Amino acid sequence: MRAPPPIFEVLVPTTHTMSLKDRITEDMKAAMRAKDSERLGTIRMIQAGIKQREVDERITLDDAQVLSVLEKMIKMRKESVAQFTTAGRTDLVDKETREIELLQSYMPAKLSDAELDAIIAAAVAESGATTVKDMGKAMNIIKQKAQGRADMAVVGARLKGKLGG
């Protein structure tokens, strides 16, 4: 005679954190329900960017890759804001600024200067980098730890300074 399955297996809920793509999809549904057309348009643009990269590379993006897509979109919008500002198009500057704010809401909290310096120091020690020629090794380590949490151009400049560049 077979014993019935233990009850606790059925009753114990599994804890699953929502992926960034799932969170974006849920936010899109909420924007649709709220009839927030501007937010909905921006979220659809985010999803299109993610889908485009998935199709181009024939992969399913994980959270780190989604963050890189978002970083790219933020960078493009910042460049657009600069161009629209010089052209005197305040209406477009406002639109792009609101899009940047929404995109940044999906990004993790930025690292403080002290946290960033600690990550750079640890990466230099771990990679054994001593000169600017070794910068790539350290940057790969830093990128894994600071993806989406720090501006990589700033990180590169700090690392270069630390390595005597």
SERO-4910 file (N, C-alpha, C, O; in steps of 0.05 Angstrom, whole numbers):
BEGIN
 pado doro    nc1    nc2    nc3   cac1   cac2   cac3    cc1    cc2    cc3    oc1    oc2    oc3
  Met    A     17    -24      0      0      0      0     18     25      0     36     27     16
  Arg    A     11     44    -18     27     68    -20     17     90     -1     -7     93      3
  Ala    A     36    104     10     29    126     29     21    151     13     33    156     -8
  Pro    A      2    166     22     -5    191      8     18    211     10     34    209     28
  Pro    A     19    230     -9     41    249     -8     38    267     17     16    273     26
  Pro    A     60    275     28     59    291     52     45    318     46     48    329     25
  Ile    A     29    326     65     13    350     62     30    376     60     24    394     45
  Phe    A     51    377     76     67    401     77     79    409     50     83    433     45
  Glu    A     84    390     33     94    396      6     74    412    -10     81    430    -26
  Val    A     49    406     -7     28    420    -21     22    447    -10     16    466    -24
  Leu    A     25    450     16     17    475     30     39    496     30     33    520     34
  Val    A     64    488     27     86    508     29     89    523      2     95    511    -18
  Pro    A     84    549      3     86    565    -21    115    569    -29    133    570    -12
  Thr    A    120    570    -54    147    576    -64    151    606    -66    132    620    -75
  Thr    A    174    615    -58    179    644    -61    195    648    -86    216    636    -91
  His    A    184    665   -103    196    670   -129    197    700   -133    176    713   -134
  Thr    A    220    711   -136    222    740   -142    216    745   -171    224    729   -188
  Met    A    203    766   -177    195    773   -204    220    783   -220    235    799   -210
  Ser    A    223    773   -244    244    782   -261    238    810   -271    215    819   -269
  Leu    A    258    824   -280    254    851   -290    235    852   -313    219    870   -315
  Lys    A    237    832   -331    219    831   -354    190    828   -345    172    840   -355
  Asp    A    186    811   -325    159    807   -314    148    832   -301    125    839   -304
  Arg    A    166    846   -287    158    871   -274    149    892   -294    130    906   -290
  Ile    A    164    893   -316    157    912   -338    130    905   -350    114    922   -355
  Thr    A    125    879   -354    100    870   -365     77    877   -346     56    886   -355
  Glu    A     81    872   -320     60    879   -300     55    909   -300     32    918   -298
  Asp    A     76    925   -302     73    954   -303     58    963   -328     42    982   -328
  Met    A     62    949   -350     48    955   -375     18    950   -371      1    966   -379
  Lys    A     11    928   -359    -17    921   -353    -30    942   -335    -52    951   -340
  Ala    A    -15    951   -315    -25    972   -297    -29    998   -312    -49   1012   -307
  Ala    A    -11   1005   -329    -14   1030   -345    -38   1028   -364    -52   1048   -368
  Met    A    -43   1004   -375    -66   1001   -392    -92   1005   -376   -110   1018   -385
  Arg    A    -93    992   -352   -117    995   -335   -121   1024   -327   -144   1033   -325
  Ala    A    -99   1038   -322   -101   1066   -313   -105   1085   -336   -109   1109   -332
  Lys    A   -104   1075   -360   -106   1091   -385    -85   1113   -386    -90   1136   -394
  Asp    A    -61   1106   -376    -38   1125   -376    -22   1120   -402     -3   1105   -403
  Ser    A    -31   1135   -423    -20   1130   -450     10   1136   -452     24   1123   -467
  Glu    A     19   1157   -438     47   1164   -441     65   1143   -428     85   1134   -440
  Arg    A     58   1134   -404     73   1112   -391     71   1086   -407     91   1072   -410
  Leu    A     48   1080   -417     44   1056   -433     61   1056   -458     74   1036   -464
  Gly    A     63   1079   -471     80   1082   -495    109   1077   -488    123   1064   -504
  Thr    A    118   1088   -466    146   1084   -458    152   1055   -451    173   1044   -459
  Ile    A    134   1043   -437    138   1015   -429    137    997   -454    153    978   -456
  Arg    A    120   1003   -473    120    987   -498    146    991   -513    156    972   -525
  Met    A    157   1015   -512    183   1020   -525    205   1003   -511    222    992   -525
  Ile    A    203   1001   -485    223    984   -470    220    955   -479    240    942   -485
  Gln    A    195    946   -480    191    918   -488    200    913   -516    211    892   -522
  Ala    A    196    932   -534    205    929   -562    235    927   -563    246    912   -578
  Gly    A    249    944   -547    278    943   -546    288    916   -536    308    905   -547
  Ile    A    275    905   -515    283    879   -505    278    857   -525    295    840   -530
  Lys    A    254    858   -538    247    838   -557    266    839   -582    274    818   -592
  Gln    A    273    863   -590    291    867   -613    318    853   -607    329    839   -624
  Arg    A    329    858   -583    354    845   -576    352    815   -574    370    801   -583
  Glu    A    329    805   -564    325    776   -562    324    764   -590    335    742   -594
  Val    A    310    777   -608    308    766   -635    335    768   -650    343    749   -663
  Asp    A    349    790   -647    375    794   -660    395    773   -651    410    762   -667
  Glu    A    396    768   -625    416    750   -614    406    722   -610    421    704   -601
  Arg    A    380    718   -615    367    691   -612    371    680   -584    379    657   -581
  Ile    A    366    697   -564    369    689   -536    345    700   -521    330    716   -531
  Thr    A    342    691   -496    323    703   -477    340    719   -457    357    708   -444
  Leu    A    334    745   -455    350    762   -438    345    757   -408    322    753   -400
  Asp    A    367    757   -393    364    756   -364    364    785   -353    366    804   -369
  Asp    A    361    788   -327    359    814   -315    383    832   -322    380    856   -328
  Ala    A    407    821   -321    431    837   -327    431    847   -356    438    870   -361
  Gln    A    422    831   -374    420    839   -402    398    859   -407    401    877   -423
  Val    A    376    856   -392    354    876   -394    364    903   -384    358    924   -395
  Leu    A    380    902   -362    392    927   -351    409    941   -372    409    965   -374
  Ser    A    425    925   -387    442    938   -408    425    950   -430    432    971   -441
  Val    A    402    938   -436    384    950   -456    373    977   -445    372    997   -459
  Leu    A    365    977   -420    355   1001   -407    376   1023   -406    370   1046   -411
  Glu    A    401   1015   -399    423   1035   -398    427   1048   -425    430   1072   -427
  Lys    A    426   1032   -446    429   1042   -473    406   1062   -480    411   1083   -492
  Met    A    382   1055   -472    359   1073   -477    362   1099   -462    356   1121   -473
  Ile    A    371   1097   -437    375   1122   -421    396   1139   -434    393   1164   -437
  Lys    A    418   1127   -443    440   1142   -456    430   1156   -481    436   1179   -486
  Met    A    414   1142   -497    403   1154   -522    385   1178   -515    386   1198   -529
  Arg    A    369   1175   -495    351   1197   -487    366   1221   -477    358   1244   -482
  Lys    A    387   1216   -462    403   1238   -452    416   1254   -475    418   1278   -474
  Glu    A    425   1239   -495    436   1252   -519    415   1268   -533    420   1290   -542
  Ser    A    391   1257   -535    368   1271   -547    361   1297   -532    356   1318   -544
  Val    A    361   1295   -505    355   1319   -489    375   1341   -495    367   1364   -498
  Ala    A    401   1334   -497    421   1354   -503    416   1367   -531    418   1391   -533
  Gln    A    409   1351   -551    404   1361   -577    378   1378   -578    378   1400   -590
  Phe    A    358   1369   -564    333   1385   -563    336   1411   -548    323   1431   -554
  Thr    A    353   1410   -528    358   1435   -512    371   1456   -530    363   1479   -529
  Thr    A    391   1448   -545    405   1467   -562    386   1477   -585    390   1499   -595
  Ala    A    367   1460   -592    348   1468   -613    324   1484   -602    308   1494   -617
  Gly    A    323   1486   -575    302   1501   -563    275   1487   -563    254   1500   -561
  Arg    A    275   1461   -564    250   1446   -565    243   1436   -536    248   1412   -530
  Thr    A    233   1453   -520    227   1446   -492    206   1424   -489    206   1409   -470
  Asp    A    187   1423   -508    167   1403   -507    179   1375   -510    171   1356   -495
  Leu    A    198   1372   -528    211   1346   -532    231   1340   -509    235   1317   -502
  Val    A    243   1361   -498    261   1357   -475    245   1346   -452    254   1327   -438
  Asp    A    221   1357   -447    204   1348   -425    196   1318   -430    196   1302   -411
  Lys    A    188   1311   -454    180   1284   -460    203   1264   -456    199   1244   -443
  Glu    A    227   1271   -466    250   1253   -462    258   1251   -433    266   1230   -424
  Thr    A    255   1273   -418    262   1273   -390    243   1254   -374    252   1239   -357
  Arg    A    217   1255   -381    198   1237   -368    204   1208   -375    202   1190   -358
  Glu    A    213   1203   -400    220   1175   -408    245   1166   -392    246   1143   -383
  Ile    A    264   1184   -389    288   1177   -373    281   1170   -345    291   1150   -334
  Glu    A    263   1185   -333    254   1179   -305    241   1152   -303    247   1137   -284
  Leu    A    225   1145   -322    212   1118   -322    233   1096   -326    232   1076   -312
  Leu    A    251   1100   -345    272   1080   -350    289   1076   -324    295   1054   -317
  Gln    A    295   1098   -311    312   1096   -287    298   1083   -264    311   1073   -246
  Ser    A    271   1083   -265    257   1070   -243    261   1040   -243    257   1026   -223
  Tyr    A    270   1029   -265    275   1000   -267    304    993   -260    311    970   -258
  Met    A    321   1014   -258    349   1009   -252    354   1005   -222    339   1017   -206
  Pro    A    374    990   -215    380    987   -186    391   1013   -175    399   1031   -190
  Ala    A    392   1015   -149    402   1040   -136    432   1044   -144    447   1025   -146
  Lys    A    438   1069   -148    466   1076   -156    485   1071   -133    478   1073   -109
  Leu    A    510   1064   -139    530   1060   -119    541   1087   -109    542   1106   -125
  Ser    A    548   1088    -84    560   1112    -73    590   1113    -83    600   1092    -93
  Asp    A    603   1136    -80    631   1137    -88    648   1118    -72    666   1105    -83
  Ala    A    643   1115    -47    658   1096    -30    654   1067    -39    673   1052    -41
  Glu    A    629   1060    -45    623   1033    -54    637   1027    -81    648   1006    -86
  Leu    A    636   1047    -99    649   1045   -125    679   1042   -122    691   1025   -135
  Asp    A    691   1058   -105    720   1056   -100    728   1029    -89    748   1018    -97
  Ala    A    711   1018    -72    716    991    -60    715    970    -82    732    952    -82
  Ile    A    695    972   -100    693    952   -121    717    954   -140    728    934   -149
  Ile    A    725    979   -146    748    983   -164    773    971   -151    789    957   -164
  Ala    A    778    977   -125    802    967   -111    801    936   -111    822    924   -115
  Ala    A    778    924   -106    776    895   -105    781    883   -133    794    862   -135
  Ala    A    771    896   -154    775    886   -181    804    888   -189    815    870   -203
  Val    A    818    910   -181    846    913   -188    862    891   -174    880    879   -186
  Ala    A    856    886   -148    870    865   -134    864    837   -145    882    821   -149
  Glu    A    839    832   -152    831    806   -162    843    800   -190    852    778   -195
  Ser    A    844    821   -207    854    817   -234    885    819   -236    897    810   -255
  Gly    A    897    831   -215    926    835   -215    934    857   -234    957    858   -243
  Ala    A    915    875   -241    921    897   -259    940    917   -246    937    925   -223
  Thr    A    961    925   -262    980    944   -251    983    968   -270    991    990   -261
  Thr    A    977    964   -295    980    986   -315    954    990   -330    935    973   -328
  Val    A    953   1011   -346    929   1016   -362    924    993   -382    902    989   -390
  Lys    A    945    980   -390    942    957   -409    926    935   -397    913    919   -411
  Asp    A    925    932   -370    910    912   -356    882    920   -350    867    906   -337
  Met    A    874    944   -359    849    956   -351    825    938   -359    805    937   -344
  Gly    A    826    925   -382    804    908   -391    797    886   -372    774    880   -367
  Lys    A    817    873   -360    813    852   -341    797    862   -317    777    850   -308
  Ala    A    806    884   -306    792    896   -283    764    906   -290    745    902   -274
  Met    A    761    918   -314    735    928   -322    714    905   -324    691    909   -318
  Asn    A    723    882   -334    704    859   -336    694    851   -308    670    845   -305
  Ile    A    711    851   -288    703    845   -261    684    866   -250    663    860   -238
  Ile    A    691    891   -254    675    914   -245    648    913   -258    627    918   -244
  Lys    A    647    908   -283    622    908   -298    602    888   -287    578    893   -285
  Gln    A    612    865   -279    595    844   -267    583    853   -241    560    847   -234
  Lys    A    598    869   -225    589    877   -199    573    903   -199    557    908   -181
  Ala    A    578    921   -219    567    947   -218    548    952   -242    539    975   -246
  Gln    A    541    932   -257    523    935   -280    497    949   -272    483    940   -254
  Gly    A    492    971   -285    467    986   -281    467   1003   -255    449   1018   -250
  Arg    A    488   1001   -240    490   1015   -215    510   1038   -215    513   1053   -196
  Ala    A    525   1039   -237    545   1061   -240    550   1066   -270    546   1049   -287
  Asp    A    557   1091   -276    563   1099   -303    590   1088   -310    610   1095   -298
  Met    A    591   1070   -330    616   1056   -337    637   1075   -348    661   1069   -346
  Ala    A    629   1098   -359    649   1118   -368    663   1130   -344    688   1134   -344
  Val    A    649   1135   -323    660   1146   -298    678   1124   -285    700   1130   -276
  Val    A    669   1099   -285    684   1077   -274    711   1074   -289    732   1071   -277
  Gly    A    709   1075   -316    733   1073   -332    753   1095   -326    777   1090   -325
  Ala    A    744   1120   -323    761   1142   -317    774   1138   -289    798   1143   -286
  Arg    A    758   1130   -270    770   1125   -243    790   1103   -243    811   1105   -230
  Leu    A    784   1081   -257    802   1059   -259    828   1067   -272    850   1059   -263
  Lys    A    826   1082   -294    849   1092   -308    867   1109   -290    891   1106   -290
  Gly    A    854   1126   -274    869   1142   -255    883   1125   -234    906   1131   -226
  Lys    A    870   1105   -225    881   1087   -205    905   1071   -216    924   1065   -201
  Leu    A    904   1065   -241    925   1049   -254    947   1067   -265    966   1058   -278
  Gly    A    945   1093   -260    966   1112   -269    964   1120   -298    984   1125   -311
  Gly    A    939   1121   -308    935   1129   -336    933   1157   -340    929   1167   -362
***
